[in-house]
């Protein structure tokens, strides 16, 4: 063949700088691109054989070998795929952005079925090698009879030299990168192995990695004949052919964990788009803000990126899994994905499959679903807040754990409690802090649900909006009429005396005072906090530093029990001047104990509480 020199034709004006600055944000992406090109070349050759367009054996051992040559500061990628002629090098290499895979598919599309197993869309992929190289050399031999091996060399990606090759005698392509001084880290086998594991661990062609030994180290050479990738990942199998242990083992392998997932969803769609994958539900508990899941996006078994929110909805990123979608391009901007209709359809389909799985578990495996609930509830609630369509699909499968350790739906709770408090849901946000109220509710045969994650306020507001007329009240926010002893309402004059006594002693530490006849005589007083004021106060704390033009302080009400023997005794002593100090001491103690049952005292209040305790102990000792 005739030696040739020339300039590379840029299909799109000034596209070459984009390769370095925009298209490939990760420097190591060139390894993915070159290995994927090798895989593409193998698949093309196998497809031609199956179409009768090439002579060969589809059972041949096809492979890609990556070699590290430290002596020459080179990284070598070799495949036994379709190879290229000089004309094809001119067409696919010298004309940047001309996709060889796309051209191949267009040529043979009439003979191919709907499954396009050519990775494709790598038009710019080869040129990513110039991000790390001072010189790139291609040696290639086409599968075509009497083809001549070709060598292509370029030192800057803009000028090239095309000659006959003297080191390629068999079909396929060898790409040699002579690494730049600032890219020598790619001569370390550990580094290259990790990159291949990241991007190419599931490519459908065997990948081998070796470090070329020097004369001094050849005697110690140990050749590893095991591929470093898995060519048949679990997501390609039919769900009916996969065992539970295989799912668990794949989870541990991909995410490098010893934990087991709660359950999983196997995606297997061929129409109207091609989508396969497995989504796992890990144990999330309530610390969702501290946990970032990992959903890996693949294109024909080539890793693209983790957690692409345009493809996988944000709330699903709390999960772990793999999604393989050949219909998505490998190298595009986020804005393209946001505006692509197919991407939107894929995202909606994934949400639907997750919702279908949850509904199926609720309906067919209720016992297991309840066991999982504490771990998955944050994910489900977050999903309902982020995606209205998801809420509409799973709303009847949302469970609420009660203070009696039962798991019921909202409708179940409302039906069970309608005679005692219709359309009102009592809830607990902190079981330890609100233990007194929980005990009180249990004593009166009342029920409440436990809502103790950080997103509950938003979730409650959404549920109230979706279910007009239903109101959520924290267990310390409303004194249900059920707690009152209606048979012993007490003398109104005595109630007034009790209220005035506490108002005079306590003053404006408490916003409101109320005297009620509670059934339990053991509780002198309890603190109630207005539900609305508490929500506003919590909202203010979430947006610390922002000025809303008003203060959102919690509105507290002290409910004093006139059935309490302690309260009755205090009323009888209120006019005794000799007992005035002790009455004041006891009143303050009652209030602080009520506050402690609701929340922690601040430092000043706690200091006063400790002093009074010491005084009370001194008084008892002196008796």
C-alpha positions in Angstrom: 0.0 0.0 0.0 1.0 3.6 -0.5 2.2 5.6 2.5 -0.1 8.4 3.3 0.1 11.5 5.5 -2.6 14.1 6.1 -4.8 16.0 8.5 -7.7 14.4 10.3 -11.1 15.6 9.1 -13.2 17.1 11.9 -16.9 16.4 11.2 -18.1 19.1 13.6 -16.2 22.3 13.9 -13.9 22.6 16.9 -15.1 19.2 18.2 -11.7 18.0 19.3 -11.3 20.3 22.3 -14.7 19.2 23.5 -13.4 15.6 23.8 -11.0 16.7 26.5 -13.0 19.4 28.2 -16.6 18.4 28.1 -17.4 15.0 26.7 -15.1 13.0 29.0 -15.0 14.5 32.4 -13.1 11.5 33.8 -9.6 11.0 32.6 -9.7 7.2 32.9 -12.7 7.0 30.5 -10.3 6.2 27.6 -9.9 2.7 28.9 -13.6 2.1 28.7 -13.8 3.5 25.2 -10.9 1.4 23.7 -12.1 -1.8 25.4 -15.6 -1.1 24.2 -14.4 -0.5 20.7 -12.6 -3.9 20.8 -15.8 -5.5 22.0 -17.7 -3.8 19.2 -15.2 -5.1 16.7 -15.7 -8.7 18.0 -19.5 -8.4 17.9 -19.4 -7.0 14.3 -17.3 -10.0 13.2 -19.6 -12.5 14.9 -22.6 -10.8 13.4 -21.1 -11.0 9.9 -20.5 -14.7 10.4 -24.0 -15.3 11.5 -25.2 -13.4 8.4 -23.0 -15.4 6.1 -21.0 -12.3 5.2 -17.8 -13.6 6.6 -16.1 -17.0 6.9 -15.3 -18.0 10.5 -16.3 -19.8 13.6 -18.6 -18.2 16.1 -17.2 -20.6 18.7 -13.7 -19.1 18.4 -12.3 -17.7 21.6 -12.8 -14.0 21.1 -11.0 -11.8 23.6 -9.5 -8.4 24.3 -6.1 -8.2 25.9 -4.8 -5.1 27.7 -1.0 -5.1 28.2 1.1 -2.7 30.3 4.5 -2.1 28.9 6.4 -0.1 31.5 9.7 -0.3 29.7 8.2 1.7 26.8 5.6 3.7 28.8 2.9 2.1 26.7 -0.6 0.8 27.2 -1.7 -1.7 24.5 -5.2 -2.8 23.6 -5.6 -5.8 21.4 -8.7 -7.6 20.0 -9.4 -10.4 17.5 -12.4 -8.7 16.0 -13.3 -7.5 12.6 -10.2 -5.4 11.9 -10.0 -2.6 9.4 -8.7 -1.9 5.9 -6.9 1.2 5.0 -10.1 2.6 3.5 -11.9 1.9 6.8 -9.2 3.5 8.8 -9.5 6.6 6.6 -13.3 6.6 7.1 -13.7 5.7 10.8 -10.5 7.1 12.3 -9.5 10.1 10.1 -13.0 11.5 10.1 -13.8 12.3 13.7 -17.4 11.7 14.8 -18.1 9.2 12.1 -19.4 6.2 14.0 -18.3 2.9 12.6 -20.9 1.0 14.6 -23.7 3.2 13.2 -22.4 2.8 9.6 -22.2 -0.9 10.1 -25.7 -1.2 11.5 -27.1 0.9 8.6 -25.3 -1.3 6.1 -26.7 -4.6 7.5 -29.9 -3.5 9.2 -32.1 -5.3 6.7 -30.4 -8.6 7.6 -30.4 -8.0 11.4 -33.2 -8.6 13.8 -34.4 -6.0 16.3 -31.7 -6.8 18.8 -28.9 -4.5 18.0 -26.0 -6.0 20.0 -23.4 -3.7 18.6 -22.4 -1.4 21.3 -22.1 1.5 18.9 -22.3 5.3 19.3 -18.6 5.4 19.9 -17.8 7.9 17.1 -15.6 10.0 19.4 -14.5 7.2 21.7 -11.2 6.4 20.1 -10.0 10.0 20.4 -10.4 10.0 24.2 -7.0 8.2 24.1 -5.3 11.5 23.3 -6.2 12.7 26.7 -3.4 10.6 28.1 -1.1 9.9 25.2 1.7 11.8 23.4 1.5 9.3 20.5 -1.2 6.7 19.4 -0.5 3.8 17.0 -3.0 1.5 15.4 -2.1 -1.8 13.8 -5.0 -3.6 12.2 -5.8 -6.4 9.8 -9.2 -6.8 8.3 -11.1 -10.1 8.2 -11.4 -9.6 4.4 -9.4 -12.0 2.2 -6.1 -10.7 1.0 -6.3 -7.7 3.2 -3.1 -5.8 4.0 -2.2 -4.9 7.6 -2.4 -1.2 8.2 -0.6 1.1 10.7 -1.9 4.5 11.6 0.1 6.8 13.8 -0.7 10.3 15.2 1.1 12.3 17.8 -1.5 15.1 18.4 -4.8 13.7 17.1 -4.8 16.2 14.2 -2.0 15.0 11.9 -1.6 11.3 11.0 0.6 8.9 9.0 -0.8 5.8 7.4 1.5 2.9 6.3 1.6 -0.8 6.0 2.0 -2.6 9.4 4.7 -5.1 10.2 3.4 -6.5 13.4 -0.2 -7.6 12.8 -0.4 -11.0 11.1 -3.8 -12.1 12.4 -7.3 -10.6 12.1 -8.0 -7.8 14.6 -6.7 -4.5 15.9 -3.9 -3.4 18.2 -4.0 0.1 19.7 -0.8 1.3 21.4 -0.8 4.4 23.6 2.5 5.9 24.4 1.6 7.7 27.6 2.3 11.3 28.3 4.4 12.2 31.3 1.4 13.3 33.3 -0.4 10.0 32.8 2.1 7.4 34.0 -0.3 6.2 36.7 -1.9 4.1 34.0 1.2 1.9 33.9 0.3 0.5 37.3 -1.6 -2.8 37.0 -3.6 -2.2 40.1 -4.9 1.1 38.7 -5.8 -0.3 35.3 -7.5 -3.4 36.8 -9.7 -1.1 39.0 -10.7 1.0 36.0 -11.5 -2.1 33.9 -13.5 -3.5 36.9 -15.4 -0.2 37.1 -16.3 0.2 33.5 -16.0 -3.2 31.8 -16.6 -5.8 34.4 -19.6 -7.1 32.5 -18.6 -6.7 28.8 -19.7 -9.7 26.7 -16.1 -10.5 25.5 -13.4 -11.9 27.7 -10.9 -9.3 28.9 -7.4 -10.2 30.0 -4.8 -8.0 31.7 -1.1 -8.5 31.8 2.1 -6.6 32.6 4.8 -7.2 30.0 7.9 -8.5 31.8 11.3 -7.2 31.2 14.3 -9.6 30.6 15.2 -9.4 34.3 11.7 -10.4 35.5 10.7 -13.0 32.9 11.9 -15.9 35.1 9.3 -14.9 37.7 6.5 -14.4 35.2 3.2 -16.0 36.2 0.6 -15.8 33.4 -3.0 -15.4 34.6 -5.3 -17.1 32.1 -8.5 -16.1 33.8 -10.6 -13.3 32.3 -11.1 -10.4 34.7 -14.7 -9.7 33.6 -18.0 -11.6 33.8 -19.5 -11.9 30.3 -22.9 -13.1 31.4 -24.2 -10.9 34.2 -27.2 -12.0 36.1 -29.5 -9.4 34.8 -29.3 -11.0 31.3 -30.9 -14.2 32.6 -34.6 -14.7 32.7 -35.9 -14.0 36.3 -37.4 -17.6 36.4 -33.9 -19.0 35.9 -32.3 -17.1 38.8 -32.1 -18.4 42.3 -32.2 -16.3 45.5 -28.6 -17.2 46.2 -27.5 -16.0 42.8 -29.3 -12.7 43.4 -27.6 -12.3 46.8 -24.2 -13.3 45.5 -24.4 -10.8 42.6 -25.4 -8.1 45.1 -22.4 -8.9 47.3 -20.1 -9.0 44.3 -21.2 -5.8 42.6 -21.5 -3.6 45.7 -18.6 -5.3 47.7 -20.7 -5.8 50.8 -21.4 -8.7 53.1 -24.9 -7.6 53.8 -27.9 -9.2 52.2 -30.6 -7.2 50.5 -34.2 -7.3 51.8 -35.6 -8.1 48.3 -35.1 -7.2 44.7 -36.8 -6.4 41.4 -35.6 -8.0 38.2 -36.3 -5.7 35.2 -36.7 -7.4 31.8 -38.3 -5.3 29.1 -38.0 -5.7 25.3 -40.7 -3.4 24.1 -41.2 -0.4 23.6 -37.6 -0.1 24.7 -34.8 -2.5 25.7 -34.3 -2.4 29.4 -32.8 -5.0 31.8 -31.5 -4.8 35.3 -31.9 -5.6 39.0 -32.8 -3.2 41.7 -32.1 -4.2 45.3 -33.7 -2.9 48.5 -31.0 -2.6 51.2 -31.7 -2.0 54.8 -32.3 1.8 55.0 -33.6 2.3 58.5 -34.2 6.0 59.1 -30.8 7.5 58.3 -31.7 8.0 54.6 -30.0 11.4 54.5 -26.7 9.7 55.5 -27.0 6.8 53.0 -26.4 7.1 49.3 -27.4 4.1 47.3 -25.8 3.2 44.1 -27.7 2.5 40.9 -25.2 1.7 38.1 -26.3 2.6 34.6 -24.9 0.4 31.7 -25.2 0.5 27.9 -25.0 -3.0 26.4 -23.0 -4.1 29.5 -20.7 -1.1 29.4 -20.7 1.0 32.5 -21.8 4.6 31.9 -22.1 6.2 35.3 -23.6 5.9 38.8 -26.8 7.5 39.8 -27.9 9.3 36.7 -31.0 11.1 38.0 -32.3 11.8 34.5 -32.7 8.1 34.0 -33.3 6.8 37.5 -35.6 8.9 39.6 -33.9 10.6 42.6 -35.8 8.6 45.3 -34.7 5.3 43.7 -31.1 6.3 44.2 -31.6 5.2 47.8 -31.6 1.7 46.4 -28.7 -0.3 44.9 -28.8 -1.9 41.5 -27.8 -2.1 37.9 -29.8 -0.8 34.9 -28.7 -1.8 31.4 -30.4 0.2 28.6 -28.9 0.0 25.1 -31.3 2.6 23.9 -29.5 5.3 25.8 -26.4 7.0 24.2 -23.1 6.6 26.1 -21.8 10.1 25.9 -24.3 12.9 26.0 -25.0 15.9 28.1 -27.4 15.8 31.1 -29.6 18.4 29.3 -30.0 16.0 26.4 -31.2 13.3 28.8 -33.6 15.7 30.5 -35.3 16.5 27.2 -35.3 13.0 25.7 -38.7 11.3 25.5 -37.3 7.8 25.6 -35.4 8.7 28.8 -38.7 9.9 30.4 -40.5 6.7 29.4 -37.7 4.5 30.8 -37.7 6.5 34.1 -41.5 6.1 34.4 -41.4 2.4 33.6 -38.8 1.8 36.4 -41.0 3.6 38.9 -44.0 1.5 37.8 -42.0 -1.7 38.2 -40.9 -0.7 41.7 -44.5 0.2 42.7 -45.8 -3.1 41.2 -43.3 -5.0 43.3 -44.3 -3.3 46.5 -48.0 -3.8 45.8 -47.3 -7.5 45.1 -45.5 -7.9 48.4 -48.3 -6.2 50.3 -50.9 -8.3 48.7 -49.2 -11.7 48.5 -46.5 -11.6 51.2 -48.0 -9.4 53.8 -46.1 -11.0 56.7 -42.7 -10.4 54.9 -43.8 -7.0 53.9 -44.4 -6.0 57.5 -41.0 -7.3 58.4 -39.4 -5.2 55.7 -41.4 -2.1 56.5 -39.2 -0.5 59.1 -36.3 -0.7 56.7 -38.1 0.5 53.5 -40.6 3.0 54.9 -38.3 6.0 54.4 -37.7 5.0 50.8 -41.4 4.7 50.1 -42.3 8.0 51.9 -39.5 9.8 50.1 -40.7 8.4 46.8 -44.3 9.5 47.5 -43.0 13.1 48.2 -40.9 13.2 45.1 -43.2 11.5 42.6 -47.0 11.9 42.7 -47.5 9.0 40.3 -45.5 6.7 42.6 -47.8 7.8 45.6 -50.9 7.1 43.5 -49.6 3.6 42.8 -48.6 2.6 46.3 -50.9 4.6 48.6 -53.0 1.6 49.5 -49.8 -0.3 50.4 -48.4 2.3 52.9 -48.3 0.9 56.4 -48.2 2.6 59.8 -46.6 0.9 62.8 -48.7 1.5 65.9 -47.7 1.8 69.5 -49.0 -1.7 69.9 -46.5 -3.0 67.3 -49.1 -3.6 64.7 -48.8 -2.6 61.0 -52.0 -1.2 59.6 -53.0 1.1 56.7 -54.4 4.6 57.1 -57.9 3.4 56.3 -57.5 0.6 58.9 -56.5 3.2 61.6 -59.3 5.6 60.8 -61.9 2.8 60.8 -60.7 1.4 64.1 -60.7 4.8 65.8 -63.7 6.5 64.3 -65.9 6.1 67.3 -63.3 7.7 69.6 -61.8 10.4 67.4 -63.1 10.4 63.8 -60.7 11.5 61.0 -57.9 12.3 63.5 -54.6 10.4 63.5 -52.5 10.5 66.6 -48.8 9.9 66.1 -45.6 9.5 68.1 -42.3 11.1 66.9 -40.1 9.9 69.7 -41.1 6.8 71.7 -38.7 7.5 74.6 -39.4 11.2 74.9 -43.2 10.7 74.6 -43.4 7.5 76.7 -45.7 9.1 79.3 -48.2 10.0 76.6 -47.9 6.5 75.1 -48.7 5.0 78.5 -51.6 7.3 79.0 -53.0 6.3 75.6 -52.6 2.6 76.3 -54.3 3.0 79.7 -57.3 4.5 77.9 -57.4 2.0 75.1 -56.3 4.5 72.5 -53.9 3.9 69.6 -51.3 6.0 67.8 -48.9 5.4 65.0 -45.1 5.9 65.1 -43.7 8.5 62.7 -40.1 9.0 63.7 -38.0 9.7 60.6 -36.8 13.2 59.6 -39.2 13.5 56.6 -42.4 12.8 58.6 -43.6 16.4 58.8 -43.5 16.7 55.0 -45.1 13.2 54.6 -47.9 14.1 57.1 -48.6 17.3 55.2 -48.9 15.4 51.9 -51.2 12.8 53.4 -53.4 15.5 54.9 -53.5 17.2 51.5 -54.4 14.0 49.7 -57.0 13.0 52.3 -59.0 16.1 52.9 -60.6 16.1 56.4 -58.0 13.9 57.9 -55.7 15.6 60.5 -52.6 14.3 62.1 -51.9 15.3 65.7 -48.8 14.4 67.7 -49.7 12.4 70.8 -48.9 15.5 73.0 -50.8 18.0 70.8 -54.4 17.4 71.7 -56.2 16.2 74.8 -58.7 13.9 73.4 -62.1 13.9 75.1 -61.5 10.2 75.8 -58.9 11.1 78.3 -61.3 13.2 80.3 -63.3 11.8 83.2 -66.7 13.0 82.1 -68.4 11.5 85.1 -66.2 13.7 87.4 -65.9 17.1 85.7 -65.3 18.7 89.1 -66.5 22.0 90.6 -66.0 24.9 88.3 -64.9 27.1 91.2 -62.3 24.7 92.2 -61.0 24.5 88.6 -60.7 28.3 88.6 -58.8 28.2 91.8 -56.4 25.6 90.5 -55.8 27.5 87.2 -55.2 30.8 89.1 -52.8 29.1 91.5 -50.6 27.8 88.7 -50.8 31.0 86.7 -49.7 33.0 89.8 -46.7 30.7 90.4 -45.6 29.8 86.9 -46.5 33.0 85.1 -45.6 33.3 81.4 -43.3 30.3 81.3 -46.4 28.5 79.9 -48.7 30.1 77.2 -52.0 28.6 78.3 -53.5 26.8 81.3 -56.3 24.3 81.4 -57.8 22.2 84.2 -59.3 18.9 83.2 -60.6 15.9 85.1 -58.3 13.1 83.8 -59.1 9.5 84.6 -55.6 8.8 86.0 -55.0 10.3 89.4 -51.3 9.6 89.2 -50.6 12.4 86.7 -50.7 15.9 88.2 -50.2 17.6 84.9 -49.2 17.2 81.3 -47.9 19.5 78.6 -49.6 19.8 75.3 -48.1 21.6 72.3 -50.2 23.1 69.5 -49.7 20.9 66.4 -49.6 23.8 64.1 -47.2 25.9 66.2 -44.9 22.9 66.6 -44.8 22.2 62.9 -44.0 25.9 62.2 -41.3 25.9 64.9 -39.7 22.8 63.3 -39.9 24.3 59.9 -38.0 27.4 61.3 -35.3 25.2 62.7 -34.9 23.5 59.3 -34.3 26.9 57.7 -32.1 28.3 60.4 -30.9 31.8 59.7 -33.8 32.7 57.5 -36.1 35.6 58.6 -39.7 34.8 58.1 -40.8 38.1 59.7 -42.4 36.4 62.7 -41.4 34.1 65.5 -42.6 30.5 65.4 -42.5 29.5 69.1 -44.2 26.4 70.3 -47.5 27.2 71.9 -47.6 25.2 75.2 -50.6 24.4 77.3 -50.3 23.1 80.8 -53.2 20.7 81.5 -53.7 20.3 85.2 -55.5 17.2 86.5 -58.0 18.2 89.2 -58.4 14.5 90.1 -54.8 14.4 91.3 -54.4 14.1 95.1 -51.3 16.3 94.9 -53.2 19.1 93.1 -56.1 18.9 95.5 -53.7 19.2 98.4 -52.0 22.3 96.8 -55.4 24.0 96.4 -56.2 23.3 100.1 -52.9 25.0 101.1 -53.0 28.0 98.7 -54.3 30.5 101.3 -51.9 29.3 104.0 -49.1 31.9 104.1 -46.8 29.6 106.1 -47.0 27.1 103.2 -46.8 29.5 100.3 -43.1 28.8 99.6 -43.6 25.1 99.6 -46.7 25.3 97.4 -44.7 27.4 94.9 -41.9 24.8 95.0 -44.3 21.9 94.3 -46.1 23.8 91.5 -42.8 24.5 89.7 -41.8 20.9 90.2 -45.0 19.6 88.7 -44.5 21.9 85.6 -40.9 20.8 85.1 -41.8 17.1 85.4 -44.5 17.7 82.8 -42.0 19.5 80.5 -39.4 16.7 81.0 -42.0 14.2 79.9 -42.4 16.2 76.7 -38.9 17.4 75.9 -35.6 18.2 77.5 -35.3 21.3 79.8 -33.0 24.1 78.7 -29.9 24.7 80.9 -31.5 27.3 83.1 -34.6 25.3 83.7 -32.6 22.2 84.4 -30.5 24.1 86.9 -33.6 25.3 88.7 -35.1 21.8 88.6 -32.0 20.3 90.3 -32.1 22.9 93.0 -35.7 22.3 93.8 -35.1 18.5 93.9 -32.4 19.2 96.5 -34.8 21.4 98.5 -37.5 18.7 98.4 -35.1 16.0 99.6 -34.0 18.3 102.5 -37.6 18.9 103.4 -38.3 15.1 103.4 -35.2 14.4 105.6 -36.3 17.0 108.1 -39.7 15.5 108.7 
